[in-house]
């Protein structure tokens, strides 16, 4: 998982959901290099959601896992920085 600038995003949340009903299947966090491994609990159709503080959430396309013994490669995921402007700040 990378930023738009190509920098690794450590400790981003990676969630695996069952596609038919969007129920949670598994989850993990990226390592310091932005890499992750998440294991599906059973064969089926899934999608991945990736989030990190100060970045927009990414929801991937639905994919199928038919054999739990074969790794399923996920294409590179890039998150865009989220900008929030404060309209007013009060310091007391």
C-alpha positions in Angstrom: 0.0 0.0 0.0 1.5 3.3 -1.1 0.7 7.0 -1.1 0.1 8.7 -4.4 3.7 9.9 -4.2 4.8 6.3 -4.1 5.8 6.2 -0.4 4.9 3.1 1.6 2.1 3.5 4.1 2.9 1.5 7.2 0.2 0.3 9.6 -2.7 0.9 7.2 -5.8 -1.2 8.0 -6.5 -3.9 5.4 -9.9 -5.6 5.7 -11.2 -8.5 3.8 -15.0 -8.7 3.3 -17.3 -11.4 1.9 -18.7 -9.9 -1.4 -22.2 -11.4 -1.2 -23.2 -9.6 2.1 -20.2 -7.3 2.9 -19.6 -9.2 6.2 -16.1 -9.1 7.7 -13.9 -12.1 6.8 -10.4 -11.2 8.0 -8.1 -8.2 8.6 -4.5 -7.2 9.1 -2.3 -4.1 9.0 0.5 -3.2 6.5 4.1 -3.5 7.7 6.7 -0.7 7.6 7.1 -1.3 3.9 3.3 -1.1 3.1 3.2 -4.8 2.5 0.5 -7.1 3.9 -0.7 -10.7 3.9 -4.3 -11.5 4.7 -5.7 -15.0 4.7 -9.3 -15.8 3.5 -11.0 -18.1 6.0 -12.6 -20.1 3.2 -13.0 -20.1 -0.6 -15.4 -17.5 -1.9 -15.8 -14.0 -3.4 -14.3 -11.1 -1.5 -13.2 -7.5 -1.7 -10.6 -5.5 0.2 -10.9 -2.2 1.9 -7.8 -0.3 2.9 -7.7 2.7 5.2 -5.2 4.9 7.0 -5.4 8.0 9.1 -5.3 11.2 6.9 -5.9 9.2 3.7 -9.0 8.4 1.7 -10.4 4.8 2.0 -9.8 2.5 -0.9 -12.3 -0.3 -1.8 -11.1 -2.8 -4.3 -12.9 -4.8 -6.9 -14.6 -8.1 -6.1 -12.4 -11.2 -6.7 -12.7 -14.9 -6.2 -10.5 -17.3 -4.2 -11.1 -20.9 -5.1 -8.0 -22.5 -3.6 -6.8 -21.4 -0.2 -3.3 -22.9 -0.9 -2.5 -20.6 -3.8 -1.6 -17.0 -3.0 -3.9 -14.4 -4.7 -1.9 -11.3 -5.9 -3.5 -8.0 -5.2 -2.5 -5.1 -7.5 -0.7 -2.2 -6.0 -3.0 0.0 -3.9 -2.4 3.8 -3.7 -4.2 6.0 -1.2 -4.7 9.7 -1.7 -4.0 12.1 1.1 -7.3 13.5 2.6 -7.3 17.2 3.2 -9.6 18.7 5.8 -9.6 22.4 6.3 -10.7 23.8 9.6 -13.0 26.8 9.3 -12.1 28.1 12.8 -9.7 27.3 15.5 -10.0 28.7 19.1 -7.0 28.6 21.4 -7.6 29.4 25.0 
